[in-house]
């Protein structure tokens, strides 16, 4: 039973209030790691070795800023307290997945709907939207790395990302079709102009006919034999 117990790291720190950017920097780094704050300047992380190394770097940074800290290993917790910690980590992950879902549902899908309504089927627009989706995927991957207790919202977030990918593929197909149509129209127009005068909307009615080159005054015109054609 003991070998199934989870270990944790508890960090208690104090950073001078000024400059405020220093305190914000420490907080941001800990949140990026996935730390769960129990109260101000008190946070906890699972006891994995890589996390311990990262915490030691943050603690060193606290010292550089003129602050103090306590980095304490927690070998075991009472079941009721550990349940609170696990619930806190799961709630934190749930919130992050919900932000991804909201971004997909409101921002990403609305962007594709808007550009489709505008019929803005350009490669540049499709590429920009593809980059947005790549950012969402990287965001999701970072949240998964910190989701140590299997949030129930992970599957929903992934489902929304896949839905966004399907929407983008459909948009890219429209972009491809529009580009093909433009290229085909350009080729047809070029061929129409290359044949000189024609009939239809593409014909140039104001284009003058080419003149025959004048005969050279030095040319000697020989009379044709009687019964021949025009000379």
C-alpha positions in Angstrom: 0.0 0.0 0.0 2.9 2.3 0.8 4.4 2.0 -2.7 1.1 3.4 -4.2 1.2 6.6 -2.2 2.0 9.8 -4.1 4.8 12.1 -3.1 4.7 15.9 -3.4 6.9 18.9 -3.3 5.7 21.9 -1.2 7.3 25.3 -2.0 6.8 28.2 0.5 8.5 31.4 -0.7 8.7 35.1 -0.1 9.9 37.6 -2.8 10.3 41.4 -2.1 7.2 43.3 -3.2 9.3 45.5 -5.5 9.9 45.2 -8.3 6.6 43.7 -8.9 7.8 42.1 -12.2 10.0 39.8 -10.2 7.1 38.4 -8.1 5.1 38.0 -11.3 7.9 36.2 -13.0 8.2 33.6 -10.2 4.5 33.1 -10.2 4.3 32.7 -14.0 7.1 30.2 -14.0 5.4 28.1 -11.3 2.1 28.2 -13.0 3.8 27.2 -16.3 5.1 24.1 -14.5 1.5 23.3 -13.3 1.9 24.2 -9.6 -1.3 24.3 -7.5 -1.4 27.3 -5.2 -2.8 26.5 -1.8 -2.5 30.2 -0.8 -0.4 33.1 -1.7 3.3 32.1 -2.2 2.5 28.5 -1.1 2.2 25.9 -3.9 2.5 22.2 -4.4 3.6 19.9 -7.2 3.8 16.1 -7.7 7.1 14.5 -6.5 8.5 13.7 -10.0 12.2 14.2 -10.3 12.0 16.6 -13.3 9.7 18.8 -11.4 12.0 18.8 -8.4 14.8 20.0 -10.6 12.6 22.8 -12.0 11.6 23.8 -8.5 15.2 24.1 -7.4 15.8 26.5 -10.3 12.9 28.6 -9.2 14.1 28.6 -5.6 17.5 29.7 -6.8 15.8 32.6 -8.6 13.9 33.5 -5.5 17.3 33.8 -3.7 18.7 35.9 -6.4 15.8 38.3 -6.0 16.5 38.7 -2.3 13.8 36.4 -1.2 13.6 33.3 1.0 12.0 29.9 0.5 11.4 26.4 1.9 11.2 23.5 -0.5 9.8 20.5 1.4 9.3 16.9 0.2 5.9 15.5 1.3 6.3 11.7 1.5 2.7 11.0 2.3 -0.6 12.9 3.0 -3.7 11.8 5.0 -6.3 10.4 2.5 -8.7 13.3 3.0 -6.0 15.9 2.4 -4.6 14.1 -0.6 -8.1 14.0 -2.1 -8.3 17.8 -1.8 -5.0 18.1 -3.5 -5.9 15.8 -6.4 -9.3 17.6 -6.8 -7.5 20.9 -6.9 -5.1 19.7 -9.7 -8.0 18.2 -11.6 -10.1 21.5 -11.3 -7.1 23.4 -12.5 -6.7 21.2 -15.6 -10.5 21.3 -16.2 -10.3 25.1 -16.4 -7.5 25.0 -18.8 -9.2 22.5 -21.1 -12.4 24.6 -20.9 -10.4 27.6 -22.1 -9.2 25.6 -25.1 -12.7 24.4 -25.9 -14.0 28.0 -25.7 -11.2 29.2 -28.0 -12.1 26.5 -30.5 -15.9 27.0 -30.3 -16.0 30.8 -30.3 -12.8 32.1 -31.9 -11.7 29.5 -34.3 -15.0 28.4 -35.7 -16.3 31.9 -36.0 -13.2 33.0 -37.9 -13.8 30.3 -40.5 -17.5 31.2 -40.7 -16.7 34.8 -41.2 -14.0 34.3 -43.9 -16.4 31.9 -45.6 -19.1 34.5 -45.5 -16.7 37.0 -47.0 -15.6 34.4 -49.6 -12.0 35.2 -48.6 -10.7 32.0 -50.1 -7.0 33.0 -50.3 -4.0 30.8 -49.4 -2.7 33.5 -47.1 -5.9 33.3 -45.0 -5.9 29.5 -44.9 -2.3 29.6 -43.8 -3.0 32.1 -41.0 -5.9 29.9 -39.7 -3.7 26.8 -39.9 -1.1 28.6 -37.7 -3.9 29.4 -35.2 -4.8 25.7 -35.1 -1.2 24.8 -34.5 -1.0 27.2 -31.6 -4.1 25.5 -30.1 -2.5 22.1 -30.5 0.6 23.2 -28.7 -1.5 24.7 -26.0 -3.3 21.5 -25.6 -0.1 19.5 -25.4 1.2 21.8 -22.6 -2.0 21.2 -20.6 -1.7 17.5 -21.1 1.8 17.5 -19.7 0.5 19.1 -16.5 -2.6 16.9 -16.3 -1.2 14.4 -13.9 -4.6 13.2 -12.6 -6.5 12.7 -15.9 -9.0 15.5 -16.1 -12.4 14.5 -17.5 -12.3 17.4 -19.9 -9.3 16.3 -21.8 -11.3 14.2 -24.3 -13.7 17.0 -24.9 -10.9 19.4 -25.7 -9.3 17.0 -28.1 -12.6 16.4 -29.8 -13.0 20.1 -30.4 -9.5 20.4 -31.8 -10.3 17.6 -34.2 -13.5 19.3 -35.2 -11.6 22.5 -35.9 -9.2 20.5 -38.1 -12.1 19.1 -40.1 -13.5 22.7 -40.5 -10.2 23.9 -41.7 -9.8 21.1 -44.2 -13.1 22.0 -45.7 -12.1 25.6 -45.9 -8.8 24.7 -47.5 -10.7 22.7 -50.1 -12.7 25.8 -51.0 -9.5 27.8 -51.2 -8.0 25.3 -53.6 -11.2 25.3 -55.7 -11.2 29.1 -55.8 -7.5 29.2 -56.8 -8.1 26.6 -59.6 -11.0 28.6 -60.9 -9.0 31.8 -60.9 -6.1 30.1 -62.8 -8.4 28.5 -65.3 -10.1 31.9 -66.0 -6.8 33.6 -66.4 -5.6 30.9 -69.0 -8.9 31.2 -70.9 -8.6 35.0 -71.0 -5.1 34.8 -72.3 -6.0 32.4 -75.1 -8.9 34.6 -76.0 -6.7 37.7 -76.4 -4.1 35.6 -78.4 -6.6 34.9 -81.2 -7.2 38.5 -82.1 -10.8 39.5 -82.8 -13.5 37.2 -81.6 -17.0 37.1 -80.5 -18.4 37.2 -77.0 -17.8 39.3 -73.8 -14.0 38.9 -74.0 -13.7 40.3 -77.6 -11.9 43.6 -77.9 -14.1 45.6 -80.3 -12.0 48.7 -80.1 -8.8 47.1 -81.1 -7.8 48.2 -84.6 -7.2 45.7 -87.3 -3.5 45.3 -88.3 -2.7 47.2 -91.5 -1.0 45.5 -94.5 2.5 46.7 -95.0 2.7 49.3 -97.9 4.3 48.1 -101.1 7.8 49.2 -101.7 8.0 52.0 -104.3 11.1 50.3 -105.8 9.3 47.1 -106.5 8.7 46.3 -110.2 5.2 45.1 -110.9 5.0 42.7 -113.8 1.8 42.4 -115.7 0.0 39.1 -115.3 -0.9 37.1 -118.3 -4.3 37.6 -119.6 -7.0 35.5 -117.9 -5.1 35.4 -114.7 -6.4 36.5 -111.3 -5.9 39.7 -109.5 -2.4 40.9 -108.7 
